[in-house]
Amino acid sequence: MISVARAGGVTIHCPVDGKYAFYNSPYPAHHLSTAIDIYPNREFDEVAPSPVDGVVELVRRVRSPRGRSFEDPGYDIVTLLRSLEDPRRIIKLLHIEPVIECGDTVEAGQELGRLLRSGYFGFGTSPHIHLEIRDPSDPLRARGGHPVKRLMEVVDARPTDELRGVVTRSIPEFSIIKMDDISSNGLPANVGGVSGLLDGGIPYYGWLGAHVNDEPPTDNTVTLLKKPIAIIKNVLSNVCLADCLEFVVKVDGIAIQGISLHLSPRKEVEVKLIPLVLGSLKLEEDVEVSLTLE
């Protein structure tokens, strides 16, 4: 496990072989920079490690929408932990069914719960834990968490002129491409004149996060492959939030819904390709493909 973020005095961890995202979601807490999703490189129904240290205070089933084009369990689960690092904070977790009980203590890296395929997901959403840091007086609302700040510095983020990679996984819901010749913790882009890493589902969510260091952008345009893809609307301490422009992502000339982007503790870039319709993108594994923007 590696420390990737902090909020309200609480450290959040990610498996070294996992991924994490602050903005790859349509839900309010992500728009407000008060949530992070941890993708632990496990399949649905497999047990994921805890991203935090805490004591279980509440496990509650909640209603969820029915899955669109996939089978869901018919519920989601909200789990509340009291932070061991700062007992004044409550850690809110979603999309896991705990294998521990109220009163149990768990440390980062220890078994926490089975990953649920929630009805809140799209068909291409990968297994993950949604996490917020809350005050005990307000632990459950969709809004109200502490701001989550990235710990990783943005390095080796020189924008690339082409996106090529090898298909490492291809299933009806999505394909995974390991990008050639990019050694970074995320997909690099030009963010208002400075180097940054993209985080989000573009363009299908309609917005994105662009991680930068302390150097402020000099203009308001995010560019990828030398094409404008988003307009910066909000500049925070080390991230820019931007609204997507209209563009189409194609893989070897085939239009797709878009690409799903995360950060990684390791310096390797993988992008997820989301098809327009479930099962409509059929790529062969171990074959190199190219992405273009139009």
C-alpha positions as CSV (number, residue, x, y, z in Angstrom):
1,M,0.0,0.0,0.0
2,I,1.2,3.5,-0.8
3,S,-0.1,6.9,0.6
4,V,-1.8,8.7,-2.2
5,A,-4.0,11.4,-0.6
6,R,-5.0,13.2,2.7
7,A,-8.2,14.8,3.9
8,G,-9.0,16.2,7.3
9,G,-5.8,14.7,8.8
10,V,-6.6,11.2,7.5
11,T,-4.2,9.4,5.1
12,I,-5.6,7.4,2.2
13,H,-3.7,4.5,0.7
14,C,-3.8,2.6,-2.6
15,P,-2.4,-0.8,-3.5
16,V,0.9,-0.4,-5.4
17,D,-0.7,-2.4,-8.3
18,G,-4.0,-0.5,-8.1
19,K,-5.2,2.9,-9.4
20,Y,-7.1,5.9,-7.9
21,A,-9.1,8.8,-9.2
22,F,-10.6,12.0,-7.8
23,Y,-12.7,13.0,-10.8
24,N,-13.6,9.9,-12.8
25,S,-17.3,10.1,-11.7
26,P,-20.5,12.1,-12.3
27,Y,-21.4,12.3,-8.6
28,P,-21.4,15.5,-6.5
29,A,-18.6,14.7,-4.0
30,H,-16.2,14.3,-6.9
31,H,-17.2,17.6,-8.4
32,L,-16.5,19.2,-5.0
33,S,-13.0,17.5,-4.6
34,T,-14.2,15.8,-1.4
35,A,-14.0,12.1,-2.6
36,I,-11.6,9.7,-4.0
37,D,-12.1,6.3,-5.6
38,I,-9.6,3.5,-4.9
39,Y,-9.3,0.8,-7.6
40,P,-7.5,-2.1,-5.9
41,N,-6.9,-4.3,-8.9
42,R,-9.5,-6.9,-7.8
43,E,-12.6,-8.3,-9.5
44,F,-16.2,-7.8,-8.4
45,D,-17.0,-10.1,-5.4
46,E,-13.3,-10.4,-4.5
47,V,-12.1,-9.0,-1.1
48,A,-10.3,-5.7,-1.3
49,P,-7.8,-4.3,1.2
50,S,-8.7,-1.3,3.4
51,P,-7.3,2.0,2.2
52,V,-7.4,3.5,5.7
53,D,-6.9,2.7,9.4
54,G,-10.2,2.7,11.4
55,V,-12.7,1.1,13.7
56,V,-16.0,0.0,12.1
57,E,-18.9,2.1,13.5
58,L,-21.7,1.4,11.0
59,V,-22.6,-1.0,8.2
60,R,-25.9,-0.1,6.4
61,R,-27.5,-1.4,3.2
62,V,-29.0,1.3,1.1
63,R,-31.2,1.3,-2.0
64,S,-29.5,1.7,-5.3
65,P,-30.7,1.9,-8.9
66,R,-30.9,-1.3,-11.0
67,G,-27.9,-2.0,-13.2
68,R,-28.0,-0.9,-16.8
69,S,-27.0,-3.8,-19.0
70,F,-25.5,-5.7,-16.1
71,E,-26.7,-7.7,-13.0
72,D,-26.4,-5.9,-9.7
73,P,-27.0,-7.1,-6.1
74,G,-30.0,-4.8,-5.7
75,Y,-28.4,-2.7,-3.0
76,D,-25.2,-0.8,-2.1
77,I,-23.6,-0.6,1.3
78,V,-22.3,2.4,3.2
79,T,-19.6,1.7,5.8
80,L,-18.5,4.1,8.4
81,L,-15.1,3.8,10.2
82,R,-13.8,6.1,12.9
83,S,-10.2,7.0,11.9
84,L,-7.4,5.7,14.1
85,E,-5.2,8.5,12.8
86,D,-7.7,11.2,13.9
87,P,-10.7,10.0,16.0
88,R,-12.4,13.3,15.2
89,R,-13.0,12.0,11.7
90,I,-15.4,9.5,10.2
91,I,-14.4,7.6,7.0
92,K,-17.3,6.9,4.7
93,L,-17.0,4.1,2.3
94,L,-19.3,2.8,-0.5
95,H,-19.4,-0.2,-2.9
96,I,-18.0,-2.8,-0.5
97,E,-19.7,-5.5,1.6
98,P,-17.5,-5.7,4.7
99,V,-16.0,-9.0,5.9
100,I,-15.5,-7.3,9.3
101,E,-18.1,-6.2,11.9
102,C,-18.9,-3.2,14.0
103,G,-16.3,-2.7,16.7
104,D,-13.6,-4.4,14.6
105,T,-10.3,-2.5,13.9
106,V,-8.8,-2.6,10.4
107,E,-5.5,-1.2,9.2
108,A,-4.6,-0.1,5.7
109,G,-3.8,-3.2,3.6
110,Q,-5.9,-5.6,5.7
111,E,-9.0,-7.3,4.3
112,L,-12.0,-5.0,4.3
113,G,-14.8,-6.3,2.2
114,R,-16.1,-7.7,-1.1
115,L,-16.4,-5.3,-4.0
116,L,-19.9,-4.7,-5.1
117,R,-21.1,-4.0,-8.7
118,S,-23.4,-1.2,-7.7
119,G,-26.4,-0.1,-9.7
120,Y,-24.9,3.4,-9.5
121,F,-22.2,2.2,-11.9
122,G,-22.1,2.4,-15.7
123,F,-21.5,-0.9,-17.5
124,G,-17.8,0.0,-17.9
125,T,-17.1,1.0,-14.3
126,S,-14.4,-1.1,-12.6
127,P,-14.5,-2.4,-9.0
128,H,-13.6,0.3,-6.6
129,I,-14.1,1.8,-3.1
130,H,-15.6,5.3,-2.9
131,L,-14.1,7.1,0.1
132,E,-14.9,10.4,1.9
133,I,-13.6,11.9,5.1
134,R,-16.4,13.3,7.2
135,D,-17.2,15.0,10.6
136,P,-19.1,12.7,13.1
137,S,-22.0,15.2,13.1
138,D,-22.5,14.8,9.3
139,P,-21.3,11.4,8.1
140,L,-23.8,10.3,5.5
141,R,-24.9,13.1,3.1
142,A,-23.8,13.2,-0.5
143,R,-22.1,16.5,0.3
144,G,-20.1,17.8,3.2
145,G,-16.8,15.9,3.2
146,H,-13.4,17.3,3.8
147,P,-11.4,18.3,0.7
148,V,-9.2,15.4,-0.5
149,K,-5.7,16.5,-1.6
150,R,-3.3,14.5,-3.8
151,L,0.1,13.6,-2.3
152,M,1.9,12.6,-5.4
153,E,4.0,15.2,-7.3
154,V,3.4,15.5,-11.0
155,V,6.6,14.4,-12.7
156,D,7.6,13.2,-16.2
157,A,4.3,14.6,-17.6
158,R,5.5,15.8,-21.0
159,P,2.5,15.8,-23.3
160,T,2.7,13.2,-26.1
161,D,2.0,13.7,-29.8
162,E,0.4,10.3,-30.3
163,L,-1.4,7.7,-28.3
164,R,-0.4,4.1,-29.1
165,G,-0.6,1.0,-27.0
166,V,-1.1,-2.7,-26.7
167,V,-4.5,-4.2,-25.8
168,T,-4.0,-6.0,-22.5
169,R,-7.6,-6.8,-21.8
170,S,-10.7,-6.9,-24.0
171,I,-14.2,-7.7,-22.7
172,P,-17.7,-6.5,-23.8
173,E,-17.7,-3.7,-21.2
174,F,-14.3,-2.2,-22.0
175,S,-10.8,-2.6,-23.3
176,I,-7.6,-1.8,-21.5
177,I,-4.7,-0.3,-23.4
178,K,-1.1,-0.1,-22.0
179,M,0.3,3.0,-23.6
180,D,3.7,2.8,-25.4
181,D,6.6,5.1,-24.5
182,I,4.8,7.0,-21.7
183,S,6.4,6.7,-18.2
184,S,4.2,8.7,-15.9
185,N,1.6,8.3,-13.1
186,G,-1.2,9.2,-15.5
187,L,-1.9,10.4,-19.0
188,P,0.0,13.6,-19.7
189,A,-1.6,16.7,-21.3
190,N,-1.0,20.4,-21.7
191,V,-3.0,22.0,-19.0
192,G,-3.3,25.8,-19.6
193,G,0.4,25.9,-20.7
194,V,1.8,23.7,-18.0
195,S,2.2,19.9,-17.8
196,G,-0.5,17.9,-16.1
197,L,-2.1,14.5,-15.7
198,L,-5.7,13.8,-16.8
199,D,-8.3,12.2,-14.4
200,G,-11.8,11.5,-15.6
201,G,-14.2,9.9,-18.1
202,I,-13.8,11.9,-21.2
203,P,-15.7,13.2,-22.9
204,Y,-18.7,11.2,-21.7
205,Y,-18.9,12.7,-18.2
206,G,-18.6,16.2,-19.7
207,W,-15.8,17.3,-17.4
208,L,-12.3,16.3,-16.1
209,G,-9.7,17.0,-13.5
210,A,-6.1,17.9,-14.6
211,H,-3.4,17.4,-11.9
212,V,-0.6,19.9,-11.9
213,N,2.0,21.1,-9.4
214,D,2.0,24.5,-7.8
215,E,2.7,26.4,-11.1
216,P,-0.5,28.0,-12.2
217,P,-1.8,27.7,-15.8
218,T,-1.2,30.5,-18.1
219,D,-4.4,30.1,-20.2
220,N,-7.7,28.2,-19.8
221,T,-7.4,25.4,-22.4
222,V,-6.5,21.7,-21.8
223,T,-5.0,20.1,-24.9
224,L,-4.4,16.4,-25.8
225,L,-2.7,15.4,-29.0
226,K,-2.4,19.1,-29.7
227,K,-6.2,19.4,-29.8
228,P,-8.3,21.4,-27.3
229,I,-10.4,19.0,-25.3
230,A,-11.6,21.1,-22.3
231,I,-11.9,24.6,-20.9
232,I,-10.6,25.2,-17.3
233,K,-13.3,26.6,-15.0
234,N,-11.7,26.3,-11.6
235,V,-8.1,26.3,-10.4
236,L,-7.3,24.7,-7.0
237,S,-4.0,24.3,-5.3
238,N,-2.7,21.4,-7.4
239,V,-5.5,20.6,-9.8
240,C,-7.6,22.3,-12.5
241,L,-11.3,21.4,-13.1
242,A,-12.4,21.8,-16.7
243,D,-15.5,21.3,-18.8
244,C,-15.1,19.1,-21.9
245,L,-15.4,20.4,-25.4
246,E,-17.2,18.3,-28.1
247,F,-14.9,15.7,-29.5
248,V,-14.9,12.1,-30.5
249,V,-12.4,9.4,-29.4
250,K,-11.6,6.8,-32.1
251,V,-9.5,3.6,-31.8
252,D,-8.1,2.6,-35.1
253,G,-10.9,4.7,-36.7
254,I,-13.8,3.2,-34.6
255,A,-15.7,5.8,-32.6
256,I,-16.1,5.0,-28.9
257,Q,-17.9,6.6,-25.9
258,G,-14.6,7.8,-24.5
259,I,-11.6,7.0,-22.4
260,S,-11.5,6.4,-18.6
261,L,-8.4,7.8,-16.9
262,H,-6.9,7.3,-13.5
263,L,-3.7,7.9,-11.6
264,S,-1.3,5.1,-10.8
265,P,1.3,4.7,-8.0
266,R,3.5,3.1,-10.7
267,K,4.9,4.9,-13.7
268,E,2.9,3.2,-16.3
269,V,-0.1,4.5,-18.2
270,E,-3.2,2.4,-18.9
271,V,-6.4,3.8,-20.4
272,K,-9.7,2.2,-20.5
273,L,-11.8,2.4,-23.7
274,I,-15.6,2.5,-23.1
275,P,-17.6,1.4,-26.2
276,L,-20.6,3.3,-27.4
277,V,-22.8,0.2,-26.7
278,L,-22.0,-2.8,-24.6
279,G,-20.1,-5.4,-26.7
280,S,-19.7,-3.1,-29.7
281,L,-15.9,-2.7,-29.4
282,K,-14.0,-6.0,-30.2
283,L,-10.3,-5.6,-30.0
284,E,-7.8,-8.5,-30.0
285,E,-5.5,-8.7,-27.0
286,D,-1.7,-8.3,-27.5
287,V,-2.4,-6.2,-30.6
288,E,-1.2,-2.5,-30.9
289,V,-3.8,0.1,-31.5
290,S,-3.9,3.9,-31.9
291,L,-6.2,6.5,-30.4
292,T,-7.2,9.7,-32.2
293,L,-9.4,12.7,-31.4
294,E,-11.8,14.3,-33.9
